[in-house]
Amino acid sequence: MELVKLTEAHIPQMVELEKICFSMPWTADMIRSELNNPSCLYLAAVDGDTLVGYIGVQTVLDEGYINNVAVRPEYRRRGIAAALISLLTEQAQAIGLAFMTLEVRESNAPAIALYEKLGFTTVGRRKNYYEKPREDAILMTIFFTKE
Ligand SMILES: CC(C)(COP(=O)(O)OP(=O)(O)OC[C@H]1O[C@@H](n2cnc3c(N)ncnc32)[C@H](O)[C@@H]1OP(=O)(O)O)[C@@H](O)C(=O)NCCC(=O)NCCS
């Protein structure tokens, strides 16, 4: 298992994983435009040629907005998402971000447990944020203190 920068070569597998993981998956075009956006940083977990997980953040000034986190079902509970978030956290601090934040479905207990374990705290809720099914989003943020 290796953590690398996500590149265009990973797009077909990322599209497949999006479809497996989300009810409103991102398309190849959406992913390509993220990868070409200089304010976005995407990391991939790979096992040989297989993309097994990814995470992406968009930065605005010193703020980081995490867009997607996903791990292939057969590779879950092996610490891959935690490793991706930890590396992203290191890189976010290195470039001087003040915080990283994300939305998560309120029913997504595995993801909420993951984020809490890694230091994210609940800072708010967006009513009926999601569709398919309609559901509130919980907002979770990790704050970085400057040394
Ligand atoms: C959420 C997701 C990314 C977690 O990936 P993962 O690689 O399995 O997570 P990790 O193995 O790194 O888990 C780290 C910690 O998170 C928590 N966690 C992860 N999955 C969990 C589950 N199913 N139930 C309870 N806690 C869970 C645990 O605290 C775990 O530590 P532990 O295994 O030592 O108990 C994965 O389940 C996934 O891709 N889900 C579908 C997509 C999704 O919901 N993404 C998040 C959108 S906001």
The ligand as a Tripos MOL2 file, in Angstrom:
@<TRIPOS>MOLECULE
LIG
   48    50     1     0     0
SMALL
NO_CHARGES

@<TRIPOS>ATOM
      1 C1        -15.6950    6.1590    5.7930 C.3       1 LIG1
      2 C2        -14.5790    5.3870    5.0580 C.3       1 LIG1
      3 C3        -13.8180    6.3430    4.1480 C.3       1 LIG1
      4 C4        -13.6140    4.8140    6.1370 C.3       1 LIG1
      5 O1        -12.5060    4.2120    5.4520 O.3       1 LIG1
      6 P1        -11.5870    3.0930    6.1460 P.3       1 LIG1
      7 O2        -10.3130    3.0190    5.3690 O.co2     1 LIG1
      8 O3        -12.3600    1.8460    6.3130 O.co2     1 LIG1
      9 O4        -11.3260    3.7490    7.5770 O.3       1 LIG1
     10 P2        -10.1220    3.3590    8.5700 P.3       1 LIG1
     11 O5         -9.8260    1.8970    8.4680 O.co2     1 LIG1
     12 O6         -8.9920    4.3010    8.3410 O.co2     1 LIG1
     13 O7        -10.8090    3.6440    9.9750 O.3       1 LIG1
     14 C5        -10.2170    4.5040   10.9400 C.3       1 LIG1
     15 C6        -11.1800    4.6280   12.1100 C.3       1 LIG1
     16 O8        -12.4390    5.1670   11.6800 O.3       1 LIG1
     17 C7        -13.5230    4.5350   12.4120 C.3       1 LIG1
     18 N1        -14.3100    3.6970   11.4930 N.ar      1 LIG1
     19 C8        -14.0580    3.4300   10.1940 C.ar      1 LIG1
     20 N2        -15.0210    2.6350    9.6730 N.ar      1 LIG1
     21 C9        -15.8910    2.3820   10.6870 C.ar      1 LIG1
     22 C10       -17.0870    1.6100   10.7840 C.ar      1 LIG1
     23 N3        -17.5720    0.9200    9.7320 N.pl3     1 LIG1
     24 N4        -17.7280    1.5900   11.9740 N.ar      1 LIG1
     25 C11       -17.2550    2.2600   13.0490 C.ar      1 LIG1
     26 N5        -16.1060    2.9940   13.0310 N.ar      1 LIG1
     27 C12       -15.4440    3.0570   11.8590 C.ar      1 LIG1
     28 C13       -12.8480    3.6670   13.4590 C.3       1 LIG1
     29 O9        -12.5870    4.4790   14.5860 O.3       1 LIG1
     30 C14       -11.5490    3.3000   12.7450 C.3       1 LIG1
     31 O10       -10.5300    2.9180   13.6220 O.3       1 LIG1
     32 P3        -10.4380    1.3580   14.0630 P.3       1 LIG1
     33 O11       -10.5300    0.5290   12.7920 O.co2     1 LIG1
     34 O12        -9.1040    1.2910   14.7320 O.co2     1 LIG1
     35 O13       -11.6070    1.1240   14.9760 O.co2     1 LIG1
     36 C15       -15.1620    4.1800    4.2570 C.3       1 LIG1
     37 O14       -16.0420    3.4590    5.0790 O.3       1 LIG1
     38 C16       -15.8920    4.6010    2.9870 C.2       1 LIG1
     39 O15       -15.2890    4.7410    1.9190 O.2       1 LIG1
     40 N6        -17.2230    4.7720    3.0890 N.am      1 LIG1
     41 C17       -18.0460    5.1490    1.9020 C.3       1 LIG1
     42 C18       -17.7600    6.5430    1.4430 C.3       1 LIG1
     43 C19       -18.0150    7.5610    2.5330 C.2       1 LIG1
     44 O16       -18.9880    7.4770    3.2760 O.2       1 LIG1
     45 N7        -17.1260    8.5580    2.6240 N.am      1 LIG1
     46 C20       -17.2400    9.6450    3.5740 C.3       1 LIG1
     47 C21       -18.0720   10.7230    2.9890 C.3       1 LIG1
     48 S1        -18.1790   12.1460    4.0750 S.3       1 LIG1
@<TRIPOS>BOND
     1     1     2 1
     2     2     3 1
     3     2     4 1
     4     2    36 1
     5     4     5 1
     6     5     6 1
     7     6     7 2
     8     6     8 1
     9     6     9 1
    10     9    10 1
    11    10    11 2
    12    10    12 1
    13    10    13 1
    14    13    14 1
    15    14    15 1
    16    15    16 1
    17    15    30 1
    18    16    17 1
    19    17    18 1
    20    17    28 1
    21    18    19 ar
    22    18    27 ar
    23    19    20 ar
    24    20    21 ar
    25    21    22 ar
    26    21    27 ar
    27    22    23 1
    28    22    24 ar
    29    24    25 ar
    30    25    26 ar
    31    26    27 ar
    32    28    29 1
    33    28    30 1
    34    30    31 1
    35    31    32 1
    36    32    33 2
    37    32    34 1
    38    32    35 1
    39    36    37 1
    40    36    38 1
    41    38    39 2
    42    38    40 1
    43    40    41 1
    44    41    42 1
    45    42    43 1
    46    43    44 2
    47    43    45 1
    48    45    46 1
    49    46    47 1
    50    47    48 1
@<TRIPOS>SUBSTRUCTURE
     1 LIG1         1 GROUP 0 **** ****
